[in-house]
Amino acid sequence: MALTREQLAARVAQELQDGQYVNLGIGLPTLVPNYLPDGVEVVLQSENGLLGVGPYPYEDQVDPDLINAGKETVTILPGASFFDSATSFAMIRGGHVDAAILGAMQVSGDGDLANWMIPGKMVKGMGGAMDLVHGAKRVIVMMEHVAKDGSRKVVEQCTLPLTGRRVVQRIITDLAVLDVTDHGLVLTETAPGVSVDDVRAATGPELLVRVG
């Protein structure tokens, strides 16, 4: 069966290593720090100018001046620092972010990513994703394998406006783990109770299988 949101976050957390600098997209990726393995600490960066983001605050801890790039209130950890957007994006563009974990509306078999807008729907802005997908050393997409209407999100070619071309290295969904390679999409892992055929049926591109 498909992973729950919490199980998916725990699986994605296994991708992170101690001491890494990590940027999290809004939505599902924000759950990942809650499930880091013992002994693994990462430094979270928010592109609005904050390094050292802590967990979400309890109601009596809320400080309206402490927000992340998704406009959510956060806490800070000891040693955290604040800086302007120019410095923040210099960190991203300069290759100093080890991993970016982003949600997606569509990902193609070539690693193209569409995650910033749906034409005709209101959008607050493109955010920092376009910089992150080119500046981060590793880009991991974390998402549900199919959309709420049942349509595939892992597709042959993205039909939504692109965030970046050939920028995704790994796709982790509630059904499977897929690696983007020069030879195509490689299925390396399925969720418990999910078969290879289940993943193939929910995926647009052909899959190479290296499960086990």
N, C-alpha and C positions, 0 to 999 in steps of 0.2 A: 504494500500500500504506500501511497505517497507520504513523504515526511511532513510533519507539522512545521509551522513556522519556527518553533523553538528547536526542533530536531535539525532543520535546515541550517539554522544559525550555528548550532553546535558542530555540524559537519564543516561549514565554512571556516569556523574558528581553528580547525586543525591545520589549515593552510598557513597560518601565521607563525612566525618564529620570534623568539625572545629578542627584544631590542629593536625591532623593526619600527619604522615610521610609516603609519598607515592612514589613508584617507577613506572615510566611509561615505557612501552615497546615502540619500534620504530613504526612508522606508525600511524594508527588510534588513539592509546592511547594518542599521543602527543596533540591531539585536546581538550582533556578533561578539562584542566585548564581554557580554554576560556569560559567555561559554568558553572563554580562553582556558586551555589546559593548565594544570598546576605548573608553576615555574615559568610560565610565559607571560611576559609583560610587554606591551607595545605602547608606543607614543602616538596618540591620535592627533591628526592635524585637521583643522577645519579651514577651508579656503577663505573665510571671511576674516582670518587673521588671528588664529588661536592654535597654539601647540601645547598639548598636555590636557586634552579634554578628558573630564572624568565622567562618572555615571550620571544618569538623569537624577535631578534633585527630588527629594521628598518635598511635600507641600510646604513645610516650614523652612526649607532651604532655598526656595526659589529666589533668584536674583534676576530681575528683568534685564539687567545690563549684560548678563552672561548668556549668549545665544550662539548656536552653531549656524552653519550655512543654510540649514533648513528652517531657520527661525524658531527652533525649539530651545527652551531653556536647558542649560547644562550646568555641571559643576566643573571645577578645575582641580588638577592634582598638584601636589607640591612641586615647585620648579617650573610650572606652566609659564608661558610667555605670550604677550600680545604684540601684534604688529599690524602694519597697514596691508591693504590688499596687494600693493606692488611687491612687498617683501614676500607675502604668502605665495603669489604666483611665480616669483623668482625661485622659490623653493621647489615648486611643482615643476616648472619648466626646466629647472637646472638639474633634474634627475635625482632629487634628494628624497623623494617619496618611494619607499620600497614596494608598496602594494596599494592599489586602489580597488576597493570592493564596491561594485556599482550594480544597481538594478537595471533592468532593460525592458523595453517593449518588444524589441526584436533583436535577434543576433543571427547573422548569416553563417553558413558553413565555412566562409573564409575569415570569420572573425570580425566582420563589419558590425558596428553597434549603432542602434537607434534607441535613444533613451531620453530625449529631451522634450519632444512635443508630438502631439497628434494634431494634424491640420484641422482647423475649425474649432478646436477646443482652447479655452483660455490657458495661457502659460505665464508663470510669474517671471520667467527669464531662463536663459540657457544654463546659468550656473557655471560651475568650473569643470564640468565633465569633459568638454572638448580639450581643455588643457591637460586634465588628468590622464586621459587615454593615451596621450602622446608623451607625457612627462614621467609618469610612474613606471618603475622598472617592471612591474607585473600588474596586469589588469585581469581581475576575476569578476565574472558576472554571476550574481546571485539572484535567482528569480524562480517563480513557478513555471513549470514546463509549458503549460498552455494557458491562454487567456481565459477570463471568466466566461466568455462566449464560446469557449471550446476551440478557438482558432490556435494554430501553432505559433509559438514565439521563436522557435529555432527554425529558420527558414532558409530556402535556397538563396534568395536575395531579399534584402530589406526593402519594403515599400514605403516605410516612414522616413522622414528626414534623418540623415545620418549624423551621428556624433563623431564618428571616426571610421576610417577604412582599415581593415586588417589590424585591429588593435587589441583584440581579446585573445588571451592565452588559454583560459579555462572557463567553462560554464558549469556551474553547480546549481542544480534545480531540485525540486522536491521528488523527482523521479530518478535522476542520474547525474553522473559526472562525465562531462565531455571535454576532451582536449582538442584545441584547434591546431592542426599540423599542416605541413606542406602537402600531405597526401590526403587531406580531408579531415572530417570530424571522427575522432576516436572515442568510442564508448569504453570507459575504464572502470565504471562502477555503477551499480544499480541500487536503488533503495530496497530495503528488505521487503520481500513479497512482490517486487516489480520485476517482470521478465524483460529480456532483451527485446522480444517482440512488442511488449507494451511501449518501450521507449521508441522503437522504430515507428510504431503507429502514431506517436505523438510528435514526431520529428520530421521536418521537411527534407533535409539532405540525406543521402545515403550515409550509413554509419559503418566504420570499421570497428570491429569488436575485439577488445583486449581485456575482458572482464576476468578476474580471478588472479 
